[in-house]
Amino acid sequence: MKIRLLISLMIVLSLGAVNSNLVSSQAQDPTPVHLKVNDHYVLYTYPASPFVDKKGRLLIPLQAAEDILGGKVTYNAASKTASVDLLGRNVTAIIGSPEISVNGEPVTMDTVPIMKSNAMFLPVSILLKDTDAKMEWDPKRGLLKLRHDSFTESPVLMKFKGQDLAQVIDANAFDLTSFDWDRKKGILDIYAMCEGGLSPASRQIDFNPMIVYSKGTYSVNPYSKFNMNYKVKITSHGNLIYTQNIDTTDADKDYIKYITSVGRLIQ
């Protein structure tokens, strides 16, 4: 009887360990990259990353419409209403409602803005529909590519201007798929794919993440200088991981608000 009880206990403990490992593994799954603006992948947007909802629509934080796309944003907490002026259009939306206003005209969406991490998230497509911005949706990957000259002048991306000190061989050599951001350790892992026939040297791989902090300061490594704070590991044919150590900041005083990254091949 004691032997049976001991065996049963061992099985329970074993199953518990397996479940614990599964939970741990799931918790460490990389965050998918869902948004690319001009040549910049958006890896982290405070207070949470862009995500694809149940309707297959990509939602971004309201503030990102201003910081990354260059629009003008206002939010009324009492009415839970946001107004976004972008590329000659005004869009007004309410949390939880599919009814929006575009330049004063009522429009019904097939999804709704939501609150997440104490911030409003809304479909990015409603902000750019019927504008001259280019939108390319990859349903297999859940990646939305946006392109417009004005995006380069947005508060975040304009900080990248003047940092291009190396010769670019291929601006789209690497497709960034996901990332891990360990806030406590200050370690950023970026996972990417490239064409199978491409065999670049590590020094030619240019991800060079740009880190933008809440107080407006930022850091990006000039391409002309050798950087000891990152390493590149090719995990399999056409797949690699870029790892960079990032100085952590006092969360009570300053914190990382955005991380963007390119995926280029340079000389």
N, C-alpha and C positions, 0 to 999 in steps of 0.2 A: 504493500500500500504506500509506504514511504517512497519507494522507488518511483511509483506512478505519479505521486504528487511532485516529486523532484523533477521528473521529465516534463510534466505539465507546466511547472513553473519556468523551466528553461525555455520551453516553446513560447510562453507568453512574453518572457523577457526578450527572446530573439525577435519576435514579431514587433515588439515595441521599438527595438533598436532599428529594425528595417524601416518602420514608419517614420521614426525620427530622422533617419538618413534621407528618406524621401522628402520630408518637409524641408530639411536643411538644403537638399539639392534644389528643390523648387524655389526656395527663397533666394538662391544664388543664381537663378537663371538670368542671363543677360537681358537688358532692356532693349527692345527692338528700336531701330531708327526709323521713324515714320515720315520725317519731313526733311526736304532739301531745298534751300532757298538760294538761287543762283548756283554758285559753286560750293556752298557751305551746307553741310549736314548739321541739323540741330540735334545735339546729343542730349542736352539737359536744359529744360526750361523751368525756372522756378515758378510755382512750387512743385510742379510735376511735369513730366514729359508729355508731348502730344500723344494722343492715342486714338485708335479706331473704335467707334462705338458699335452697337449691335446692328445698326443700319448700314454699316460699312462707310460711315462718314468720318473724316479725320477732324478731330477737335483739338484746338489749341487754346492755351490760356489767353484771356482777354488782353492782358498787358503785352503779350508777344506780338499782337497785331500792331502795336506802336513800336516796340523795341526792335523787332526783327523785320517787319514789313514796312515800317515808316508811316503808319497811319496816326490819326489823332483819336484817343480813346477817352471816354467819360463813363462813369458808373454811378448809378444811384442805388445805394444799399437799401434804402427804405422800400423802393418799388422793385428792386432786383432787376433793374433795366440798364442795359449798356447801349452806348451809341458809338459807332466807329465811322470816322471819315477817312476813306482810303481810295485813291485813284479816281477822284471825282464822284464818288458815290457815298451816300450816308446810309448805314444799316443800323436799325434799332431793333434790339432783341431782348426778350424777357426770359429769365431762367424758368425752365420747365414748360415753356410754351412754343409750339411750332409756328405761331403767328409772328411774323416780323414785318418791319416797314423798310422799304428800299426807296430812298428819295421821296418819302411821303406816301408811297403806294403800298397797299397791303399785299403780302406774299406769304404763302403757306409752305413750310419746309416739310420734309419727310422724317425729320429728327428734331431734337430739342437741345438747347443749351442747358448745361448742368453746373452744379457747384461741386468742386472737387478740391480737397486740400485748402479749403477756405478761399478758393478763387473760382471765378466764372470761366467755363470752357465753352467755346462755341465753334460750329463748323466753319472751317477756313474757306470752303468753297462759296459760301454765301457772301463773303467779303470781296471775292474776286470775280464772281460771275458777271458776264457782260462787260468786262474791262479788257484792256489790251495786254493784261498779264497772261503768260502762258502757263497752263496747268497740265501736267502729265501724271496720270494715276496708274500705278502698277498694282493691280488687285492681288496678284500672287504674293507680292512682298508686303503689301500695305504701305507703299511708299508714295508720297505725293511730291512731285518736283515742281517748284514754282520758279518762274523767271520773269524779271522785269528790271530795267535799268535803275529805277528808283529804289529798289530794295538795297542796292549797294550803298545808298546814302542813309539808310536807317541807322538809328543810334548805336546799335550793336555792330552791324557789319561794316560801318564806316571806319571802325577802329582797326580793321584789317588792312585798310588802304595804306600804302607806303611800306608795307611789310614784305612785299614780293621782291626779294633781293636776289632770287635765283632764277635760272632759266628753266621754264616749264616745258617738259617734253610732251606730256599728256595730262591735260587738266582733269580727265575723267578715267584715269587708269584703274582706280580702286573704288569698289562699291562698298560703302560702309553699311554693315548689316545690323550690328547691335553693340552695346557697350555695358561695362560694369563701372560704377563710380562708388568707390569706398571712401565715404566722407571722413571717417575716423582716421584712416591710414593715409589719406590723400593720394590714393592710387587710382588712375584711370586706365582701363583696358578697353581698347577699341578693336572690334572684330570686323574683318573686311575680306572681300573676295576680289580676285582679278582673273583675267583671262588665262586659261591654262598655258598658252604659249609665251606669256610674259614672265621673264626671269630677271627682275630687277635686283640690284645690290641694295643692301639695307640703307646705305647712305642716300640712295635715290628715292626712297619712299618718303613722301611728304604728306603727313597727316596734320602735323603742327597745330594741335588744338589751341583755340583762343579762349581764354578764361576771362569772363566778365563778372566783376563783383558788384554787390548791391549798392555800393557807394559810387559806382561809376568807374572805378579803376579797373585796369585789365592787364593781362600779360599774354604775350605771344613771342616765341623765340625767333629772332631774326634768322633768316635762312642762310645768311652768310657766315654764321657762327656755328661751330660744332657744339651740339648739346649732349651733355652726359646724363641728362635726366630722363632719357627714354631708351627703349630697346624694341627691336622688331623680331618676332619669332614666326617663322613660316611653319605652320602646323601640318599642312598637307598641300598637295598640288593645287594651287589657286586659292589657298586660304592662309590668312596670317592674323597675328595679334600684335597690336601696337600698345606698349605699356609706357605710361609716363607718370613720374612722381610730381605731385602738385602740392605746393605749400598750402597747408590748411590755415584757416583764419578763425578768429574768435566769432562764433555764431551770434553772440549777443551784440557785437559791434559791426561785423561785416561777414558776408557769406557769398558763396558762389551762386550767381543768378543764372548765367548762361554758359554753356560750353558748345562751341561750334567747331567743326573740323572740315578740312578739305580732304581729298583723296587723290593726290597727284603724283606724277612721276617727274622728278627734276634731274638736272644734270649734276 
